Amino acid sequence: MVVAFKDTMQGGGTLLGRGFTVGKRYSSWPERIVVLTVFCSALLFFGEIDSVIVSAIGADSDFLTAIFLIILIPIVSDLIFRTISLLLGIR
């Protein structure tokens, strides 16, 4: 497992299935940092997110909040990274 993890993390591949840009060097670390930041923010504000979901759905369930966050974290991370990349002119 350590070897598989090392090969995965050391690779210069893209995250979220993006293609390579020919002739440009690419690092996936900025994307990893954005995903980690969004994940940590979701954990930090889990109580507030849960209360919003409870008021919208009407059922108090941490399980539904966790499912919602599992779906939403990659989407929000990708949106933030694409916006930052566009503003900085990276891609």
C-alpha positions as CSV (number, residue, x, y, z in Angstrom):
1,M,0.0,0.0,0.0
2,V,2.9,2.4,0.8
3,V,4.4,1.8,-2.6
4,A,1.0,2.5,-4.4
5,F,0.5,5.6,-2.3
6,K,4.1,6.8,-3.1
7,D,3.6,6.2,-6.8
8,T,0.3,8.0,-6.8
9,M,1.5,11.0,-4.9
10,Q,4.9,11.3,-6.6
11,G,3.3,11.3,-10.1
12,G,3.0,14.5,-12.0
13,G,-0.5,13.6,-13.2
14,T,-3.5,15.8,-13.1
15,L,-6.4,15.5,-10.6
16,L,-10.0,15.2,-11.5
17,G,-9.3,13.7,-14.9
18,R,-7.8,16.8,-16.6
19,G,-5.7,16.4,-19.6
20,F,-2.1,17.5,-19.9
21,T,-1.1,20.7,-21.7
22,V,1.5,19.8,-24.3
23,G,4.8,21.5,-23.7
24,K,4.0,22.7,-20.2
25,R,5.2,21.3,-16.9
26,Y,2.3,20.5,-14.6
27,S,2.1,20.0,-10.9
28,S,-1.0,18.8,-9.1
29,W,0.0,20.1,-5.7
30,P,-2.0,23.4,-6.1
31,E,-5.1,21.3,-6.7
32,R,-4.3,19.1,-3.7
33,I,-3.9,22.2,-1.5
34,V,-7.3,23.6,-2.6
35,V,-9.1,20.2,-2.0
36,L,-7.5,19.9,1.4
37,T,-8.4,23.5,2.3
38,V,-12.0,23.0,1.3
39,F,-12.1,19.7,3.2
40,C,-10.7,21.3,6.4
41,S,-13.2,24.2,6.0
42,A,-16.1,21.7,5.7
43,L,-14.9,20.0,8.9
44,L,-14.5,23.3,10.7
45,F,-18.0,24.5,9.8
46,F,-19.7,21.1,10.0
47,G,-22.2,22.2,12.6
48,E,-23.3,25.2,10.7
49,I,-23.6,23.2,7.4
50,D,-25.6,20.6,9.3
51,S,-28.0,23.2,10.7
52,V,-28.6,24.6,7.2
53,I,-29.3,21.1,5.9
54,V,-31.6,20.3,8.8
55,S,-33.6,23.5,8.2
56,A,-33.8,22.7,4.4
57,I,-34.7,19.0,4.7
58,G,-36.4,18.9,8.1
59,A,-34.6,15.8,9.4
60,D,-31.7,15.9,11.8
61,S,-29.1,13.6,10.3
62,D,-25.3,13.9,10.3
63,F,-25.3,11.0,7.8
64,L,-27.1,13.2,5.2
65,T,-24.7,16.1,5.9
66,A,-21.8,13.7,5.3
67,I,-23.2,12.5,2.0
68,F,-23.9,16.1,1.0
69,L,-20.3,17.1,1.8
70,I,-18.8,14.0,0.0
71,I,-20.6,15.2,-3.2
72,L,-20.0,18.9,-2.7
73,I,-16.4,19.1,-1.7
74,P,-14.9,17.9,-5.0
75,I,-17.3,20.2,-7.0
76,V,-16.5,23.3,-4.9
77,S,-12.7,22.5,-4.9
78,D,-12.7,22.2,-8.7
79,L,-14.7,25.4,-9.1
80,I,-12.3,27.3,-6.8
81,F,-9.2,25.9,-8.5
82,R,-10.5,26.7,-12.0
83,T,-11.4,30.3,-10.9
84,I,-7.9,30.8,-9.4
85,S,-6.3,29.4,-12.5
86,L,-8.3,31.6,-14.7
87,L,-7.5,34.7,-12.7
88,L,-3.8,33.9,-12.5
89,G,-3.7,32.8,-16.2
90,I,-2.1,29.5,-15.4
91,R,-4.3,27.7,-17.9
